[in-house]
């Protein structure tokens, strides 16, 4: 700036107040983190709906599992991990000034996310049979006229493939940045009357 000549000095209180609000928001961004956590919950639920992970579509259910689901008025191969919607509905988000998180507190959630092997020990179990017009069928234990047979079931394991639903992809990263930018823009525009 020239020391000789003429100059004008402008101290705009509205600009300084806006910069002060933006600085406060940057120092305590809990509202931004809360908005990001809410978005991550929606995004994670969308992963369930689309049945996709970061590497693409989830592995299809085994024919045996799909067959078990069809006979009970459920959905066969469709809507993996959403038959009861328990896992889907348990997805929650939380936020602090420094982070936004999404997750679930269900015990079986980790094996669905990461995959693994479930070891089932040997056991004995009662099977209940009854006579119907279609022959001998499984019936409930509470049925009065039934035949009960005690059977031994050997130890075995079930392999569950990974079906990752907790992840952030490029679209999510872009949306997270947009949420932060919009929050700062809204804060800057809040006193000036400008529209975002």
N, C-alpha and C positions, 0 to 999 in steps of 0.2 A: 504494500500500500504506500502511496506517495505521502511524504511528510510535508511537501510544499504544495500549495494549491488549495483546492476545496475538497471537502469530503462530507459525506452524510453517514451518520451512524443510526442504525435502526435496532431497537430493542423491542421486539414484539412479544408481549406477555402471553398471548394466545399460543404462539409457537413454542415458547419455553414451557408452558403448562402442558402442551401436547407431548413434548419430548419427555417431560417428567412422568406423565402417565405411562408412556411406552417403556420408560426405564423401570418403573415399578412393576409393570407386567412382565418384563424380562427377568427381573429379580425374583418374582413370585409367580411362576407360570402355572399354578395349580389348575386354573380354569382351562388353559390350553391342554394340559395333560388329561384332564377329565374328559374333554371333547375327544381327544385321541383315544382314550380307553373305551369310550362309548362306540367310536368308529371301529375299533379292533374287535369288539364283541360282535357287531353286525357283520364284519368281514369274516370272522371265524364261523359264524352261523352260515354264511354264504358258502364256505368251504364244505360244510355238511350237505347243504342243498345240492351243490354241484358235484359232490363226491370226488373232489380233486385235492391233490397235495402239490407240493412244489415241483414234483417231477411229472405231474399229469394225473390222469384218472387213477383212482384207487383200484387195487386188485379186486377182481370180482369175487363174490361169495362162492364157496364151494357148492357143488350141486347138492350135496347132502344137507348143508345148512339152508339153502334156498328151499329145498323140498320140505323141510321141517316148518318153515315159515308159511308156505302156501296152505298147508292143511289146517292152519289155525286162523284163517281169515286174515292173514297178514300179507306181505307184499312180495314174496318170492325174492328175486334178485334186486328189486328196487329198494331205495331208501335205506341203504346201509347205515348203521349206527343211529337210526332214527325210528326204530319200530315203536319204542315206548317214549321217545323224545326226552328221556331222562338226561342223557349226556348233553344233548343239544341245548336243553333248557338250563343246564347247570353252568353254562359259560357266563362268567361275570368279569367285569373290569374294575380296576381300582387305580387311583392316581395319587401322587404326591407332588411336591414342587419339583422333583427331579426325575420322575419316571411315570410311565403309563404301563399298566400290566393287564393281561387277559389270561384267564385260566379257569380251572374247575377243581373242585375238591373231591370228586368221586374217585374211589380207590382204583377202579378198573380203567380209568381214563388213560393212564400211562401206557398200559399194554396196547390199547387201541392206537395211540399216537406212535409208539416205538416198535410195536410188534413183539413177539416173544413166544415162549413155549409154556403152557400151563400143564403141570404134572398133577394128575389125578390119582390118588392112592387107591389100592384095592379096597373093595367094600362089599357088604352084603346088603341086599335090598329086597323088599317084598313087591311082587307084581300081582295085580288083581285082575282076574279075568271074569267075564260074564258072558252068558249066551244071549245073542241078539238075533234078529231075523237075517243078519248077514254072517252068522257064524260066531265063533268065539272071538271076543274083542277085549282090549284093555278097558277097564272101568275104574271109577274112582274108589278109593278105599272106603268111603262112606256108604257105598252101595250095599244093600242088605244081602241079596242073593249073588254071591260071588265065590270064586275059587281063588285062594291065595297061594302063591308059589314063592318060596325063598330062593333067590338066585345069587350067585357070586359073580362080581364084576371085577376083572383083573385090573391091575394098575396100567394106566395108559397116559398119553400126553396129547395135547391139542396144540397145534401151531397156529398162531394168529398173526397174519401178515400186518405190517405197519400200514396204518391208514392215517397219515399225518393231517391234522386239522389246525394245529397251532403253528402258524408261520406267517411271515410278512413277505409279500412279493413286491415286485416293482410298482405295480398299480397302488398297492397299499402305501408304499413309501412316498409316492407322489401325492397321494391324498393326505397323508400326515403333514407333509410340507405345506399343502394348501390350507389345511386347518390352522396351522401356526401363522401363516401369512395373513389369512383372513382375520384372525384374532388381533394381530397388530394393526392391520388396516382399519378394523372397526374401532379400535381404541384411538387411533389417530383421527378418525372421522367423527368420533362421538361428540366433541365440543364444537367442531367447526361447522356442523350441519351438512357436511358433504355426504353424498350417498355412495356406498361401496359399489 
